[in-house]
Amino acid sequence: MRMGGDKVLTKRPAVLRSQRPNHRATKGTQGPRKGNHPAPMTKMPTGIRGFDEITGGGLPRGRTTLLMGGPGCGKTVFALQSLVNAAHEGNEAGLFVAFEESTSQIIVNAATFGWDLHALEKKKLFFLDARLSPDVVKAGEFDLLGMLSVLRAKAEEIHATRIVFDGIDVLLGLLDDPVAERREIYRIRDWLLETGLTGCITQKVGGLEADQRYGFLQFMVDCVVILRHQVVDGSVFRNLRVMKYRGSGFSGDEFPITLTKEGLQLTNRGPTELHYKVTDERISSGLVRLDNMLRGGYHRGSNVLISGAPGTAKSTLSGLFAVAACERGERTLYVSFDEGAAQIVRNLRSVGIRLAPHQKSGLLEIYSTRTRGPNIEDQFGDLREKVRAYRPRCLVIDPLSALSTKVAHLASADASQQFLDHLKGEGITVVNTSLMDGLSTDEATATAGISTIADTWIHVSYIVQDGERNRALTIVKSRGTGHSNQVRELTLSNEGVSLTDVFVAQGKVLMGVARWEWEQEERAAKKRTQASTDLKRLQLQLAQAEAVARLQVVETEMEARKAEIAVLTLATGSASKLRVTDRAVLRKMRHADEEVRVAKETGAQRGSAKGGNGAI
């Protein structure tokens, strides 16, 4: 046994179980308390993201946990990370006993996760190199009493609360005696009960014979955690499952785990009951007419899905949203798969969307990456780290279907939903695009269930009509708000993006050339109608003028007749007066007595004229 660089070989006579000293319950044990009431189960957090959630707090305090798994599945990382996190976050000291690797190798390997074990080794961590030579083990009866005594002293010195026995299967393999193997394992278990330390034992599995031989370990410990490492369709999957946890409830499903720059982390599906903060605040989609269709825009913190076939302007709508967010002064992260950032900036600039100024200001970050096979959990882990580092208010994933359609493992089947749930819990407004092969909205439901958890679903499709293809936009659903049910034509030009008003003719929605031709025909018809109206007006005005002229002629003729009548009347009156005058002169010339007779005759004539008036 090597400790602190010095080589110390320990060979002791066999110690029978009946000769072991009586164990005294010490602080931290879970033995019976006064009154025969057992101490309640308490747990020690590991600090490993996700694991403490599925176990309800971490590892059982003062008890033993077995970590089982094949090579490369993360057993040593899990055990060492729990010690490092306890030292950093809980100011707890711990012991690490290595039966397989040298402590120097472990310290060097741990540096890849950013753990400064040299600094922790001075006060909080103690590493014991317990690799044994087969010759030493087989030379005589061997036990762990000497090593455990050293560990007890060191634990008391640094006030340790945790201990890890890494690679216990190596020790058991060297003993090569089932009786000795059980004896030493039970010795460790009893020693842990005496010291009150929380123990963690790692064991490799793989061979059927070895698994059956060391199967008793699973019955001896209080908690069993199984880690798996497998390759499916060329992609690596790591998974974790809690198989056993005495005295506590736990989630027994298999969860994906990933090795990141900070260590091991587990992707938890989250609580069964969903609690999200909601708000009535609206934010712009970047397209005014789309905001009007949504009665004010997207809800803050909502999940928006834009689905459609290739080339239907999904990325364009996403770019409009990103620019609108940056113009509000909100940090925005644009995640693109299989398309570079420079290419995105250039393409969107062609339709009047300027991303470069917001990149320079730091409000917009474009993260471009490639999909890496069916194991999407690692990529979602990278995205989580990006979100934590950049802390955006708005997020674009273009397209999310690039990941969700590559699901080939049950453990990753709901990775997309878990990631979107995480974003919603953070209050981030997300716009996802989903690539579809067809024109029907039904196909979007095959995108790993994204459409079912989307708050707003916008579908963009093609309408092929009269030999051309046009883009059409419709809102499939929008939770918590009214929205338009109309189909709008989406047009792209150098001036920008626009939604054209609905144009219906003969019960059909017309777009493109068909709409232009129909509009031209309507304009021509209006012009013809206007010309006909103008001509009719002129004709009526002419007829009216002719009627007025005829009326003036009649009036003139009537005036002439009146004048003739007046002249005739005047002439007739003058002649009568002249006759009377002539008669008077004549009577006067004859004799005056004639005047009397003439006067009488005149009076008689006037009387007869009055009597015969009206009978002409």
HUTAHU-V98169 format. One record per residue. PHI is phi in whole degrees, 0 to 359 (999 if undefined). Layout:
# HUTAHU-V98169
phi=PHI
phi=PHI
This chain:
# HUTAHU-V98169
phi=999
phi=249
phi=222
phi=67
phi=93
phi=270
phi=269
phi=233
phi=261
phi=238
phi=227
phi=232
phi=293
phi=298
phi=243
phi=285
phi=299
phi=289
phi=267
phi=291
phi=294
phi=296
phi=278
phi=255
phi=292
phi=248
phi=300
phi=100
phi=284
phi=251
phi=288
phi=294
phi=263
phi=300
phi=88
phi=61
phi=260
phi=293
phi=292
phi=294
phi=295
phi=240
phi=231
phi=245
phi=295
phi=269
phi=77
phi=276
phi=301
phi=99
phi=290
phi=297
phi=288
phi=283
phi=258
phi=74
phi=144
phi=125
phi=273
phi=292
phi=291
phi=72
phi=234
phi=249
phi=242
phi=251
phi=257
phi=246
phi=171
phi=282
phi=293
phi=80
phi=268
phi=105
phi=295
phi=296
phi=298
phi=301
phi=295
phi=291
phi=296
phi=296
phi=291
phi=296
phi=296
phi=295
phi=290
phi=284
phi=267
phi=249
phi=55
phi=255
phi=266
phi=210
phi=242
phi=232
phi=251
phi=253
phi=265
phi=242
phi=265
phi=285
phi=295
phi=295
phi=295
phi=298
phi=294
phi=294
phi=297
phi=292
phi=295
phi=294
phi=264
phi=80
phi=269
phi=273
phi=290
phi=298
phi=291
phi=290
phi=295
phi=288
phi=230
phi=252
phi=235
phi=234
phi=254
phi=242
phi=277
phi=253
phi=294
phi=245
phi=274
phi=304
phi=295
phi=292
phi=292
phi=274
phi=289
phi=187
phi=296
phi=236
phi=213
phi=259
phi=299
phi=296
phi=295
phi=294
phi=295
phi=297
phi=295
phi=297
phi=295
phi=292
phi=297
phi=291
phi=292
phi=259
phi=59
phi=287
phi=241
phi=224
phi=210
phi=238
phi=252
phi=263
phi=81
phi=297
phi=293
phi=294
phi=297
phi=295
phi=294
phi=287
phi=293
phi=53
phi=212
phi=306
phi=293
phi=294
phi=298
phi=296
phi=299
phi=288
phi=294
phi=293
phi=297
phi=296
phi=298
phi=294
phi=296
phi=295
phi=296
phi=294
phi=279
phi=77
phi=285
phi=274
phi=258
phi=223
phi=243
phi=255
phi=217
phi=279
phi=230
phi=165
phi=282
phi=298
phi=295
phi=294
phi=296
phi=290
phi=292
phi=259
phi=296
phi=295
phi=300
phi=294
phi=276
phi=282
phi=273
phi=266
phi=220
phi=237
phi=240
phi=252
phi=246
phi=235
phi=226
phi=216
phi=241
phi=233
phi=53
phi=83
phi=246
phi=270
phi=236
phi=241
phi=221
phi=227
phi=216
phi=274
phi=270
phi=208
phi=204
phi=293
phi=77
phi=206
phi=279
phi=197
phi=269
phi=270
phi=288
phi=268
phi=243
phi=288
phi=235
phi=226
phi=258
phi=252
phi=293
phi=260
phi=124
phi=273
phi=219
phi=248
phi=268
phi=269
phi=286
phi=89
phi=293
phi=292
phi=259
phi=270
phi=228
phi=235
phi=281
phi=240
phi=214
phi=269
phi=295
phi=249
phi=231
phi=285
phi=279
phi=95
phi=232
phi=301
phi=291
phi=292
phi=300
phi=295
phi=296
phi=267
phi=60
phi=132
phi=109
phi=282
phi=285
phi=298
phi=80
phi=271
phi=248
phi=250
phi=244
phi=245
phi=250
phi=164
phi=286
phi=301
phi=83
phi=267
phi=79
phi=294
phi=295
phi=296
phi=296
phi=294
phi=297
phi=299
phi=296
phi=296
phi=296
phi=299
phi=295
phi=294
phi=293
phi=277
phi=83
phi=257
phi=293
phi=227
phi=248
phi=250
phi=257
phi=234
phi=253
phi=67
phi=213
phi=287
phi=296
phi=298
phi=292
phi=297
phi=298
phi=294
phi=297
phi=288
phi=296
phi=293
phi=245
phi=81
phi=258
phi=257
phi=263
phi=304
phi=300
phi=284
phi=295
phi=295
phi=285
phi=89
phi=282
phi=237
phi=236
phi=253
phi=248
phi=250
phi=210
phi=251
phi=287
phi=235
phi=88
phi=287
phi=277
phi=271
phi=296
phi=299
phi=290
phi=294
phi=297
phi=297
phi=294
phi=299
phi=294
phi=298
phi=295
phi=295
phi=285
phi=272
phi=54
phi=281
phi=267
phi=229
phi=220
phi=240
phi=240
phi=228
phi=260
phi=293
phi=295
phi=298
phi=266
phi=293
phi=279
phi=261
phi=296
phi=225
phi=221
phi=300
phi=292
phi=257
phi=298
phi=253
phi=296
phi=297
phi=295
phi=297
phi=294
phi=293
phi=297
phi=299
phi=294
phi=294
phi=298
phi=275
phi=76
phi=269
phi=279
phi=241
phi=245
phi=253
phi=249
phi=229
phi=275
phi=240
phi=276
phi=244
phi=259
phi=274
phi=291
phi=298
phi=289
phi=291
phi=291
phi=278
phi=276
phi=53
phi=74
phi=297
phi=296
phi=286
phi=258
phi=286
phi=280
phi=231
phi=237
phi=250
phi=245
phi=245
phi=221
phi=259
phi=238
phi=267
phi=208
phi=53
phi=79
phi=217
phi=247
phi=236
phi=269
phi=233
phi=240
phi=215
phi=259
phi=285
phi=202
phi=205
phi=293
phi=80
phi=204
phi=287
phi=204
phi=288
phi=256
phi=272
phi=267
phi=245
phi=274
phi=260
phi=243
phi=241
phi=209
phi=297
phi=280
phi=141
phi=248
phi=213
phi=250
phi=273
phi=302
phi=296
phi=235
phi=245
phi=223
phi=54
phi=78
phi=237
phi=271
phi=259
phi=221
phi=63
phi=297
phi=300
phi=293
phi=297
phi=298
phi=294
phi=295
phi=297
phi=297
phi=295
phi=296
phi=297
phi=297
phi=295
phi=294
phi=297
phi=297
phi=294
phi=295
phi=297
phi=295
phi=297
phi=297
phi=299
phi=296
phi=298
phi=299
phi=294
phi=296
phi=294
phi=298
phi=296
phi=295
phi=297
phi=297
phi=296
phi=296
phi=298
phi=297
phi=295
phi=297
phi=298
phi=298
phi=295
phi=299
phi=296
phi=296
phi=296
phi=297
phi=300
phi=294
phi=298
phi=299
phi=296
phi=294
phi=297
phi=298
phi=296
phi=294
phi=296
phi=296
phi=294
phi=294
phi=297
phi=298
phi=293
phi=295
phi=297
phi=297
phi=298
phi=295
phi=297
phi=295
phi=295
phi=298
phi=296
phi=290
phi=279
phi=205
phi=289
phi=297
phi=290
phi=293
phi=294
phi=293
phi=295
phi=296
phi=295
phi=297
phi=294
phi=294
phi=294
phi=295
phi=294
phi=294
phi=293
phi=294
phi=293
phi=292
phi=263
phi=291
phi=103
phi=257
phi=257
